[in-house]
Amino acid sequence: MWLKWLPWRLIIKRIARAQGFFDPITLISQLNRFAQPAEVAVPVELLRIASVLHARGLINSQAIQHNLDWVWPFWVNQQFDPKKESFIPRAFSLTHINLTHRNWTAIGLPGYEEMPIVDPRGLIMPFYDSWSVDSWIIGPKGELIPSRLESSRQSIDTEDGIEVVTDCEYAGKRLLMKAKVTDSDLPTCLFRVTGSADEESWLVIAARPYNPEGISFIHNLSLDLQNKNILKVNNKNHIHFNTAPEKYVMSNYNNGDAYHKVLSGEPRIKINCEVGMATGCALFRIKPGKDTTTEVKIPLYGKKKEKKSLQTITGDWSSAINKSSEIEVPEASFKYIYDTAKRMIILHSPDDIYPGPYTYKHFWFRDATFITYAMLCCGLSKLAEKAIDRFLSKQSPTGYFSSQNGEWDSNGQVLWVMRKFCELTGEVPRESWRKIIEKGANWIRRKRLSPRGDKPHAGLMPAGFSAEHLGPNDYYYWDDFWSVAGLKSAAYFMHYYNDKKNAGVFEKEADSLMRSIQKSLREVSKKNGRAAIPASPYRRMDSGAIGSLAGGYPLQLLEPDDTNLLDTVEYILEHFTEKGGFFHEISHSGINPYLTLHLAEVLLRAGDKRFLDLLRSVRDLSSPTGQWPEAIHPRTLGGCMGDGQHTWASAEWMIMTRNLFVREESQKLILCSGIPADWYKENKTISFGPAPTLFGDINITVCREAEEVKVEWKGKWNKEEPYIEIRPLNGESVMAESGKNSKKFKIKE
């Protein structure tokens, strides 16, 4: 305890000034003045991620800019070339980070932690944060280096799991690269490369000391003396070739990139590099006009005992997606993205749920809640059940569901998604949940501020960093709406447990918190001169207001026509859109796909056809493999924030797809309210299901019949048949007749 009394602050100030640095104590103090006083100044987890990112960025600044004659990844070629739209001046930047092309696609198997990623030009990073494998064609008169091409063809094949296909052509040469993960003996990254050329050339499989984020060291490469088909990397991992390369060329940092030695270098079977920039190339001869194919295998686990059993987790791909909701629509891109999104959600949920395969391969309740909700909406109930079990294991003795200290939305989110699990699956709440739910709800009650007083934050949740991308610590309405939903969910469970006392306590607390929100909003509306809800009572309207939409979607605490809610949407659409999507000025500084879909969901509930414009903008912003980064650069349309493949965005696409066909509102099912009218014109069958709802599972089929549209459904109801309303975008709403399972409506052309 005596350490507290030492004059540390004074010592730090003097040391900093003596060395010519800015006083860090004063700096931190000034930074804190931009935020409301809070228990936790900044999210430690994000600081940890940022520190790793910038540490690599510092290494990038030393390794890349004076070695531009090397073969670098696509993002480097775009970002470092002054002729490119993506060029970023380096000047006073201490770190060089991928800020314009954060795009990649994960491959893998259900239930396995390893998720190799493939960049837009076929570069493969086989292990988490590892070195990469690239492929080229080099001949005497020309070369095909995919990362240096302006364009390529890339797609994803979900017929048998997840396979990323990259197809490149240039100067009479062609490379076809297919990457997937297989599970014959051990989980293995399988990379099949076919090359062809109009001259005798080399097909090159290259080990590279970098990945889509930057430098990742290779200190040594060596040929396995027992098997010339195997190249060892860092004495740890192995690259297996199905046929022995004709030769290997290798180089260390001081001698430059092995790329320069492909045509003239002496063969080598071993290289060491103290800098960690060893490069190596395996060469396969290409005869003019003939294809050369090589198969590369990289085992993802070193020992058999490290292998998990798929059957104990989610099964193989066919088992993993079995009984999940399927879609058939005339617009092929919608189905392509949906089918891909479903598999990506499964892939990113081996144990904990991850918002991404690389930068965001960490757990946050916020992302995981929406992803779990998508699982429930689309029939992946077993996976959702496993996710919720993981959630409950993270509760602290105080009742706090903590993925990072200082977020006040997590308890509400966990309790809400637990309720959704029971409602959408028909499962009864477990007795073992009772104490967990009670502790979680009481934590919200204790954490909430006193409703007494006349300050705008009276009765709300404390100041915190909330959803992080909303801005500095503040009294965020996002936290408040989630807390109300959590308390209401706890009351729902207590009624089931016949605990009338706690049910009453939690209902009363939820109502009290909602009244505090409404009181605060009245004061804010009066001050701002409009009904729109800012991010917090102390913020003017800015893009952080997107978080306040949670009261409408997904929580439905506000009615579809709520004045505050709809005015918030209008303000956001008027001030924060680019390329048809929501442009988040705070933190992300890019077009955010999943938040754009939040806007669309609110408009869908309100019956506003503009939701479809937002939906199609998100579709158009997807990558060729049906993915989105967390935020998209408005000019290059490459990823500019977060992970290059954001699972939350995939989850929102799945939820929205389901809601186009069926959604719940005011204790009834609404059918067809989001189906675009032009889909009917194709005279093709449109279907979705089985779709879990609050009332049971439903399969929906829609088809054109002359001047009318026929809607048919098959319901497997939990109890009695619900009220069903058919509410087409271009047609009159009609109520279904009890006991009937079809209805026709006329279209307004």
C-alpha positions, 0 to 999 in steps of 0.5 A: 500500500505504501507504493500509493504514496510515492510521487509517481506522477511527479517523477513521470512528469520530470522524466518525460520533460527531461527527455524532451517528451510531452508530459503523459500525465497531462496528455491523459488528463486532457484526453479524459476531458473529451468523455464523461467520467466513467469507471473504465477510461478505454476498452483494454481489449481494443487497446491490446488489439491496437497495440499489436496492429501498430507494432506490426505497422512499425515493422512494416515501415522498416521492411516495406518502403525501401524494398518495393522491388519485392513481391508484396501482397495486393494491399501493399501494391495498391497502398504504396503506388502513387498511381493508385486510388488507394495510395496513402502518403507515409510522411510522418506516419510511424506505422504502415497499416493496411487501411484501404484493402482490408479484405479476405475470406476465411476457409475452414471446417465446423468446430475447428479453431484454425481458419486460414484466410485468402486475400483478393488475389489468392494469397493464403495465410494458413495459420492465425497471424502467420506467414503466407503462401503465394503462387506466380508464373514466371517466364523469360518474356513475362510474368503473372504476379496476381498481387500486382494485377488490377483485377482478378476473378474470385468466388466462393464455392459452398457445394462441399464446404467453403472453397475460395477460387481465384482466377487470374490472367495476364500476358498469355499466362493463367493461374487458377487457385483453389483453397479449402480445408479438408479433414482426411486424416488431420485438418489440412489447408489444401491449395490446388494451383493450375498454371498455363502459359504460351511460353515455357515458364515456371509455376512458382509456389512461394513461402512469403514472410507476410500476410494481409496485415503485414510482416510475419517472420520466416527465420528459416526454410529447409527441404526435408531431407527424407522427403523432397516434397516437403518444405519446412517453415521455421522448423515447425510447419510443413508445406507438402507438394503432391509431386517434387518441385523441379528445384527450390530457390531461397534467399534471406533479407540481405540478398533480397527476394527469392523472386529475383532468383527464379530464372537465374538463381542457384538451387538451394535446400536451406536458408536462415535469416536473422531478420526473419525475412526468408523467402523460398520458391518451389518451381514446377515447369510449365510447357507451352499450351499445357496445364501444370497442376500442383497440389499443396497441403499444409497440415493445420495441427501437428499431432493427431491428439490435437485434432478435435472430433467434428461429430462432437461439435457441429459435424461435417458441413452437410450435418452443420447446415442440416435443417437450417433455413434455405432460400430460393429467389430469382435474384441469384446474388441474394441466395449466394450471399445468404448461403455463404453467410450461413457457412461463415457463421458456423465457421466462426463459432468453433467454441466462442463466437468470433466477429472475424477470422483474424483481427477480430478473432476475439470474443465480444458479447455484442457481436456474439449476441447478434450472430447468435440471434441470426443462428436462431432466426435461420434454424441453427438452434444447436449452434445457438444453444452451444453459444449461450452455454458459453455466454453463461460460463462468462458470468462473474460472481457479481452477475456481470457478463463480461467480455471486456470491463466497462461495457454496460450493454452485455447483461441486457444482450445475454438475457435478451438472446436467452429469451429469444432462444426459448421463444424461437426454439420452443425450448423451456427455460432450464432450471439451472439458468434461474440463478444466473438470470436473477444475478444478471438482472440484479446487476443491471438494477444495481448498475443503473443510476438513481432516477432522482434529480433533473439531469438528463442522465438520471435513471440511465445506465452509467457512462461507458464506452458502450459499443465502442464505435459510438465515441468517447465514454458517455451515457449511451441510449444503446446501453439503456435500451438493451438493459430494458430488454434484459430486465423484461427478459428476466421477468419473462423467465421469472414468470416461467419459474413461477417466481412472482416476486422477482418477476414483479421487481424486474418488470417494475425496474424495466418500466422505470428505466424506460420512463427515464429514457423517455423523460431524457428524450423529451428534454433532448428533443426540446433542446435540439428542436427535433425528435431524433435520438442522439447517441447520448443526452449530452451529444448533438446529432452525429453518426453515433445516433445509429446506436439509438436505433436499437430501441426499434431494431432488434428490440422492438421497445419502440413502435414501428411508427415511433416519432423519435425512432423515425426522425433518427432514421431521417437524420442519418439518411440525410447526413450520413450516407455514401454509396447508398450505405450508412457512413460512420464518421466515428472510428470506422470512417467508412461505410458500415454494412451491418449498421446499414442493415440496422437502418433497413430493419427499422424502415422495413418495420415502418413499411418504408420501401427505402429499406430495399435501397439500403439492402441492395446497396449492402449487396452491391458492396459485398466482395466477390466471395459474399463478404464484407469488412467491418467498414468500407472505404467510400472510394476504393471500396476496400476494407478500411476498418476492423477485420477484413471479413466481419461475421456480424455483417453476415449475421445481419444479412441472414436476419434481414433475409428471414425478415423479408419473408416472415417477421413478428409484430404485435403478436402476429406473423407478417408475411412477404413484407420485404419481398421485392415486387420485381421478384414476382415478375420472373414467374419463378418460385420464391421460398424460405424455410423452415423459419423459426418464429415466436409461434413455431416453424414456418415454410413459405412459398410465393409464386405468380399466378396471372395477375395475382400472387399466391402465398402458401405456408406450412406451419409447425406451431408450438401452440395455437395457430397465430394471426397471420397478415400478408403485407406485400410491398406493392399490394394491399395487406390481407389477413389469413383465414383461420385454418387456411394455409394460402392466400392470394393478393393483387400487385400494384404495378 
